[in-house]
Structures are given as structure tokens and as C-alpha cells.
Amino acid sequence: MSMSKRWILMLGALAATPAMAQDNAPQRLITVVGVGIDRTQPDVAMLDFTLRGEGDNADAAASALVARQKALTSGLMALLGSTTDITTSNVNVTEVRDRACNDGRPPFGAASTLSRGACAVIGYIAFIQGQVRTRTVDKIATAAGLAGRLGASDARVTNFALADPEAAQRRAAVEAMKDARQRAETVATGAGVKLGEVATIRDQVAGGTQELYVTAQRAVTITPSAPPPPPPIPIDVKLRPIETRAQITVSYEIAR
């Protein structure tokens, strides 16, 4: 190869080196974490309850449970309205024996004990668990007291929620993006550079719940000949807003 051709190749290689270095240069970024919080009053409330019916036999216990369940459902629906859904589960019918049967009983329980003498079956108890889900959140504590009057052995307001949590999450994400932009602009100003376009976004979702418990006592069963029951005792609750959080990691290019 002639000397002139060698110089041409060397000059070409030198000319290509700065452009290649510029293309392979690491991307200059400002990465921040933006946090957004949406606070919305809950518009859904949940109430858990347990009902029981007693009788000399299983049918009598089940009948007593059904009657109490109908009264409870009717009373709660009248108080809370059509935006209410009542579901039930975990039905249990169990035998009842005298307490003396516990003395000297084998460790296997009542199933391994003969039903005679002190361990004879003297009755049955039927249990059912249920949950109320309603949009009438301002009356949910009052509903707990009414459930106790109508025979619930335990009535608890267990949770508050949002009917549309996705909408709250979107609002929180928007606030997180605004927060990220402000943080990035602060960093860029302090570093003496100009903020460029968004390079990457990573979304991290987080949420929260709150609980309120109200315990209601059982009331005496009202016979058909008794006068009409008084209105439910109002129990006021002041609800905290539900906080929906969004955390977004954003990388901005540094403008050249």
C-alpha cells in the first residue's frame, strides 16, 4: 500500500472517532420520585354480623334462625335503602349438651361421646354469618345498633371503601407526575442545567384502608303482641377521607 493511501485511511479513522464517541456517550438524566395523594370521602361501608337460632331439635333451631334472619334483613333494608346488598355464609348447626358432659370427656370432643346421661343432646343451635355492603355510609353505625336489636349476637362496622378506587388512583397518579416535574425542575435549577423531555416513567401503586368497629348488644325478642318498636338509635360517625397514594419514578433528559 502506498504512503498516500495509508494517510487517507488514518485521516478517515480520526474523523470518525469523535462522532462515534458522541453516539456512545452515556445519556444524561435527572431521576426523581414523585408522590401524589388523593383524599376522597368513603362512599361504601361494610357491616358484619352473626345470627343464631335455638331449638330442641335441628329443625326448630333452623326455623328460629330463618325467622331472625328475615327480620334482620327487612329492618336493615328499610333503614339503608336499595343501595344495600346483604350476603350470608358459614352456616353451622351444632348439638348442645349439658356442661357436666365436659367433666372426664375424652380429648376427641363431643363426636366421640355417647349421647346419654350427662352427654345427652339437649338442644341445637344454628349459626349464620353475614355481611352488609351499602352506599348509605352515614347510617352504617345506626345499622349496627339496629342489627343488635333484631337479634344479631355481634354486629361490627368493619370497613369503609370507595366505589371507584381506580378513579382515585388516577387522580393520585396525576398529582404524582406534577410533584415529579417540580422536583426535577428544582434539581435542574440547582445544577445549572435545563430540563429536557421525559425519558422513562415507572409507576408504583400503593393504597390504604381504615376500619371502624361498633359492637352492638343483643336485645330481647319482641313478641307479635308487643307494641311497635321505637326507631333505631342514631349513632353518628365522622369518617376520615380514604387516602389513595401513587408513587412514580420519572427520568428527564438534560437538554443539550
C-alpha positions in Angstrom: 0.0 0.0 0.0 1.4 3.4 -0.9 2.2 6.0 1.6 -0.6 8.4 0.4 -3.3 5.7 0.7 -2.1 5.0 4.3 -2.5 8.7 5.3 -6.0 8.8 3.8 -7.1 5.7 5.9 -5.7 7.3 9.1 -7.4 10.6 8.5 -10.7 8.8 7.9 -10.4 6.9 11.1 -9.6 10.0 13.1 -12.5 11.8 11.5 -14.9 9.0 12.5 -13.7 8.8 16.2 -15.5 12.0 17.6 -18.8 11.1 16.0 -18.7 7.5 17.3 -17.7 8.8 20.8 -20.7 11.1 20.7 -23.1 8.4 19.8 -21.9 6.1 22.6 -21.9 8.8 25.2 -24.0 7.9 28.3 -27.4 9.6 28.4 -27.5 12.4 30.9 -30.7 12.1 33.1 -32.3 13.6 36.2 -34.3 10.9 38.0 -36.8 11.8 40.7 -39.7 10.2 42.6 -43.0 12.0 42.6 -45.7 11.3 45.2 -49.4 12.1 44.8 -52.2 11.6 47.3 -55.9 11.7 46.6 -58.2 12.2 49.6 -61.8 11.1 49.0 -64.6 10.5 51.5 -65.7 6.8 51.5 -68.9 6.0 49.8 -69.1 2.3 50.7 -69.5 0.8 54.2 -69.4 -2.8 55.3 -71.1 -4.3 58.4 -70.5 -7.9 59.6 -73.0 -9.8 61.8 -73.7 -13.2 63.3 -77.2 -14.7 63.9 -78.2 -17.7 65.9 -81.3 -19.7 66.4 -82.0 -22.2 69.2 -84.4 -25.2 69.5 -85.0 -28.6 71.0 -84.1 -30.2 67.6 -82.2 -29.2 64.5 -85.4 -28.1 62.6 -86.5 -25.9 65.4 -83.1 -24.2 65.6 -83.1 -23.7 61.8 -86.6 -22.2 61.9 -85.7 -19.8 64.6 -82.6 -18.7 62.7 -84.6 -18.2 59.5 -87.2 -16.0 61.3 -84.5 -13.9 62.9 -82.7 -13.6 59.5 -85.8 -12.4 57.8 -86.5 -9.8 60.5 -82.9 -8.5 60.3 -82.9 -8.3 56.5 -86.2 -6.5 56.4 -85.1 -4.0 59.1 -81.7 -3.2 57.6 -83.1 -2.8 54.1 -85.7 -0.4 55.4 -83.0 1.7 57.1 -80.3 1.6 54.5 -82.3 1.6 51.2 -81.9 0.0 47.8 -78.1 0.6 47.6 -77.6 -2.1 50.1 -76.5 -5.8 49.5 -76.8 -8.4 52.3 -74.9 -11.7 51.8 -74.6 -14.7 54.2 -72.3 -17.6 54.6 -70.8 -20.1 57.1 -73.9 -21.8 58.3 -73.4 -24.1 61.2 -75.9 -26.3 63.2 -74.4 -27.8 66.3 -75.6 -30.0 69.2 -75.8 -28.8 72.7 -75.0 -30.9 75.8 -75.1 -30.3 79.5 -72.0 -28.7 80.9 -71.4 -31.7 83.1 -70.6 -33.6 79.9 -67.2 -31.8 79.8 -66.0 -33.5 83.0 -63.9 -36.5 82.2 -64.7 -36.4 78.4 -62.1 -37.9 76.1 -59.9 -35.5 74.2 -61.7 -36.2 70.9 -64.6 -34.0 71.7 -68.4 -34.5 71.7 -68.3 -36.5 68.5 -66.6 -39.4 70.4 -69.1 -39.2 73.4 -72.3 -41.3 73.6 -75.4 -39.2 73.7 -76.7 -40.4 77.0 -76.5 -39.4 80.7 -74.8 -36.1 81.2 -73.8 -36.1 77.5 -77.3 -36.5 76.1 -78.2 -33.9 73.4 -80.5 -31.3 75.0 -80.9 -28.9 72.1 -79.4 -27.4 68.9 -78.0 -24.1 67.9 -77.9 -22.8 64.3 -75.5 -20.1 63.3 -75.1 -18.0 60.2 -72.6 -15.2 59.4 -73.5 -12.3 57.1 -72.2 -9.0 55.7 -73.9 -5.8 54.7 -72.4 -3.7 51.9 -74.1 -0.3 51.5 -73.7 3.1 49.9 -75.6 4.7 52.8 -72.4 5.2 54.8 -73.9 7.8 57.1 -76.3 5.3 58.7 -74.0 2.3 59.0 -73.3 2.7 62.7 -77.0 3.1 63.3 -77.5 -0.1 61.4 -75.1 -1.9 63.8 -77.3 -0.9 66.7 -80.5 -2.0 64.8 -78.9 -5.4 64.0 -78.3 -5.9 67.7 -81.9 -5.1 68.4 -83.1 -7.6 65.7 -81.1 -10.5 67.1 -77.6 -10.2 65.9 -75.2 -11.6 68.5 -72.4 -9.4 67.1 -72.6 -6.5 64.7 -69.5 -4.7 63.6 -68.8 -1.9 61.1 -65.7 -3.5 59.7 -64.6 -1.3 56.7 -65.1 1.7 54.6 -64.1 1.9 50.9 -64.5 3.7 47.6 -67.0 2.5 45.0 -64.5 3.6 42.2 -60.9 3.2 43.6 -59.5 3.3 40.1 -60.6 6.9 39.7 -58.9 7.9 42.9 -55.8 6.1 41.8 -55.8 8.0 38.5 -56.1 11.3 40.4 -53.2 10.4 42.7 -51.1 9.5 39.7 -51.7 12.9 38.1 -50.6 14.6 41.3 -47.5 12.3 41.5 -46.5 13.4 37.9 -46.9 17.1 38.9 -44.8 16.5 42.0 -42.1 14.7 40.0 -41.9 17.6 37.5 -41.5 20.2 40.3 -38.8 18.1 41.9 -36.9 17.7 38.6 -37.1 21.4 37.9 -35.7 22.2 41.3 -32.8 19.8 40.7 -32.1 21.1 37.3 -32.0 24.7 38.5 -29.7 23.8 41.3 -27.4 22.0 38.9 -27.4 24.9 36.4 -28.8 22.8 33.6 -32.0 22.9 31.5 -34.6 20.2 31.9 -35.5 18.2 28.8 -38.1 15.7 27.7 -39.3 12.7 29.8 -37.1 9.7 29.2 -38.7 7.0 31.4 -41.7 6.6 33.8 -42.1 3.8 36.3 -45.4 3.7 38.3 -45.6 2.1 41.8 -49.1 1.8 43.2 -49.9 1.8 46.9 -53.2 2.1 48.8 -54.7 2.2 52.3 -57.8 1.2 54.3 -59.4 2.2 57.5 -61.6 0.4 60.0 -64.2 1.3 62.5 -65.7 -1.2 64.9 -69.1 -0.8 66.7 -70.3 -3.6 68.9 -74.0 -4.0 69.5 -75.7 -5.9 72.2 -78.5 -8.4 71.7 -82.0 -7.3 72.5 -85.0 -9.1 73.9 -87.1 -10.8 71.2 -90.2 -8.8 70.5 -93.4 -10.8 70.6 -96.1 -10.2 68.0 -98.4 -8.7 70.6 -95.8 -6.2 71.7 -96.2 -2.5 70.6 -94.2 -1.4 67.5 -90.5 -1.0 68.2 -89.1 2.5 68.5 -87.0 4.0 65.7 -83.3 2.8 65.6 -81.0 4.7 67.9 -78.9 7.1 65.7 -75.2 6.6 66.0 -73.2 9.3 64.3 -69.8 8.6 62.7 -67.4 11.2 61.3 -65.4 9.4 58.6 -61.8 10.2 57.6 -61.1 10.5 53.9 -59.6 7.5 52.3 -56.1 8.2 51.1 -55.1 6.8 47.8 -51.3 7.1 47.1 -49.3 7.0 43.9 -45.6 6.9 43.6 -44.0 7.4 40.2 -40.3 7.4 39.3 -39.6 9.7 36.3 -36.3 10.3 34.5 -35.9 13.5 32.5 -33.3 14.1 29.9 -30.9 17.0 30.4 -31.3 19.3 27.4 -28.1 19.9 25.4 
